[in-house]
């Protein structure tokens, strides 16, 4: 997926937060564009370009925290990521050093 605009990013982040049911939820969206060139025998042998974007969700219930990441941005995938982070948080042991 190509790097997106600020408005598109805000739309995705607001949508993810609307799916959340945890006491606390944080969402991060990151992306990068990169390229590479490989030389062999003084000539370019391969060249490529890559574009990546990932979304991370961290959910907390009390002192229990869970996190999930995803690289698909349709509604079903976003809901699945939030649900997974919340399920992991509920299964996690309490962190005595947790700071809200």
C-alpha positions, -999 to 999 in steps of 0.1 A, spaced: 0 0 0 13 34 -9 19 61 17 -14 77 26 -25 113 32 -31 128 67 -69 127 62 -68 90 52 -47 82 82 -70 100 106 -100 82 91 -84 48 97 -73 57 132 -108 71 142 -124 39 127 -101 17 148 -108 36 180 -146 34 173 -142 -5 173 -124 -5 207 -141 -16 239 -110 -17 262 -104 7 291 -75 22 272 -66 18 235 -36 32 216 -32 30 179 -1 37 158 1 38 120 35 37 103 47 34 67 78 35 47 90 35 11 124 20 3 145 8 -26 175 -14 -32 200 -20 -60 223 -51 -62 255 -50 -81 273 -81 -94 303 -81 -117 302 -43 -119 267 -42 -132 233 -38 -117 218 -73 -113 186 -65 -95 167 -34 -84 135 -30 -65 113 -8 -45 90 -16 -16 63 3 2 49 -9 36 23 3 60 14 -13 93 -11 -5 121 -5 -15 157 -32 -16 184 -25 -18 221 -54 -25 244 -56 -24 282 -80 -37 307 -69 -25 342 -32 -36 344 -35 -62 316 -23 -52 282 -23 -69 247 -11 -58 213 -17 -68 177 -4 -55 144 -19 -57 109 -11 -46 73 -46 -48 58 -70 -18 62 -105 -30 53 -131 -27 80 -132 -65 88 -94 -66 92 -93 -35 114 -121 -50 137 -102 -83 138 -70 -65 149 -88 -46 177 -106 -78 188 -73 -97 189 -55 -70 210 -84 -70 234 -85 -108 237 -47 -109 244 -51 -82 270 -78 -102 288 -56 -133 288 -25 -115 299 -14 -116 336 -16 -82 354 16 -61 351 24 -48 386 46 -21 370 18 -9 346 15 29 345 -17 43 329 
